[in-house]
Amino acid sequence: IGKQTIALPAAAVGKKATLSGWLGNYGKNTSQVRAEFADASGKVLSRIRIGPDTTISGQDMTARSRSGTVPAGAKQVTILVTFAGGGVNYKLAGADALSLVLS
């Protein structure tokens, strides 16, 4: 799991938020990226998610993107990258060139 929390300025509320990146799977191994918008107490108000995507075949990486709106009351966003499947000590999935753009 990878995780990063970013403080949001008040002007971010109502902006379009686009989460994008390249995701890769191998077999039953998958990757997922989430942007979780939370209030000052840490309560999650909304999420944007890309993956897991079982349509990515073999050893490919595929660009994925999804958009939403920064909710009222959001003070921070946490980006979480998770991998599933595979063995206890390894996962055969990937994520690259991840971004969250507010516009």
C-alpha positions as CSV (number, residue, x, y, z in Angstrom):
1,I,0.0,0.0,0.0
2,G,1.2,3.5,-0.9
3,K,-0.5,6.5,0.7
4,Q,-0.1,10.3,0.6
5,T,-2.3,13.0,2.2
6,I,-2.5,16.5,0.7
7,A,-4.1,19.5,2.3
8,L,-6.7,21.3,0.1
9,P,-7.2,25.0,0.0
10,A,-10.8,26.3,0.4
11,A,-10.8,27.3,-3.3
12,A,-10.6,23.5,-4.3
13,V,-14.2,22.9,-3.3
14,G,-16.4,22.5,-6.3
15,K,-13.5,22.0,-8.7
16,K,-13.3,19.1,-11.1
17,A,-10.9,16.4,-9.8
18,T,-9.4,14.0,-12.3
19,L,-7.5,10.9,-11.1
20,S,-5.5,9.2,-13.8
21,G,-2.6,6.8,-14.3
22,W,-1.4,3.6,-15.9
23,L,-2.5,0.4,-14.3
24,G,-1.1,-3.1,-15.0
25,N,-2.3,-6.6,-14.1
26,Y,-0.9,-10.1,-14.4
27,G,-3.2,-13.0,-13.9
28,K,-5.4,-12.4,-10.9
29,N,-3.1,-9.7,-9.6
30,T,-4.7,-6.2,-9.8
31,S,-3.9,-2.6,-8.8
32,Q,-6.3,0.1,-7.6
33,V,-5.8,3.9,-7.0
34,R,-8.2,5.9,-4.8
35,A,-8.5,9.6,-4.1
36,E,-10.4,10.0,-0.8
37,F,-11.7,13.6,0.0
38,A,-12.1,14.1,3.7
39,D,-13.2,16.9,6.1
40,A,-11.0,18.3,8.9
41,S,-11.8,15.4,11.2
42,G,-10.7,12.8,8.6
43,K,-14.3,11.7,7.7
44,V,-14.3,10.6,4.1
45,L,-16.8,12.7,2.1
46,S,-16.3,11.2,-1.4
47,R,-14.0,8.9,-3.4
48,I,-12.7,8.7,-7.0
49,R,-11.3,5.3,-8.0
50,I,-9.5,3.8,-10.9
51,G,-9.0,0.0,-10.9
52,P,-9.1,-2.8,-10.2
53,D,-9.5,-3.5,-13.8
54,T,-9.8,-7.1,-14.9
55,T,-10.0,-6.1,-18.6
56,I,-6.2,-5.4,-18.7
57,S,-4.7,-8.5,-20.2
58,G,-1.4,-10.3,-19.7
59,Q,1.5,-8.0,-18.9
60,D,0.0,-4.8,-20.3
61,M,-0.2,-1.4,-18.7
62,T,-3.3,0.6,-19.7
63,A,-4.2,4.3,-19.1
64,R,-7.2,4.8,-16.9
65,S,-9.0,8.0,-15.8
66,R,-12.0,9.0,-13.8
67,S,-13.3,12.4,-12.7
68,G,-15.5,13.8,-9.9
69,T,-16.0,17.0,-7.9
70,V,-14.2,18.1,-4.8
71,P,-17.1,18.0,-2.2
72,A,-18.1,20.8,0.1
73,G,-16.2,20.6,3.4
74,A,-13.2,18.8,2.0
75,K,-10.0,19.9,3.7
76,Q,-7.7,17.1,2.5
77,V,-7.3,14.3,-0.1
78,T,-5.6,11.0,0.5
79,I,-4.2,9.1,-2.5
80,L,-4.1,5.3,-1.8
81,V,-2.5,2.8,-4.1
82,T,-3.2,-0.9,-3.4
83,F,-2.4,-4.2,-5.0
84,A,-4.3,-7.5,-4.6
85,G,-3.9,-11.1,-5.7
86,G,-0.6,-13.0,-5.9
87,G,1.2,-14.5,-3.0
88,V,1.6,-13.3,0.6
89,N,5.0,-11.7,-0.1
90,Y,4.5,-10.4,-3.7
91,K,2.0,-8.9,-6.0
92,L,2.3,-9.0,-9.8
93,A,0.6,-5.7,-10.6
94,G,1.7,-2.2,-11.2
95,A,0.7,1.5,-11.2
96,D,2.7,4.3,-12.9
97,A,2.4,8.0,-13.8
98,L,-0.4,8.7,-11.3
99,S,-1.9,12.1,-11.0
100,L,-4.7,14.0,-9.4
101,V,-5.5,17.3,-11.2
102,L,-8.0,19.9,-10.0
103,S,-9.4,22.2,-12.6
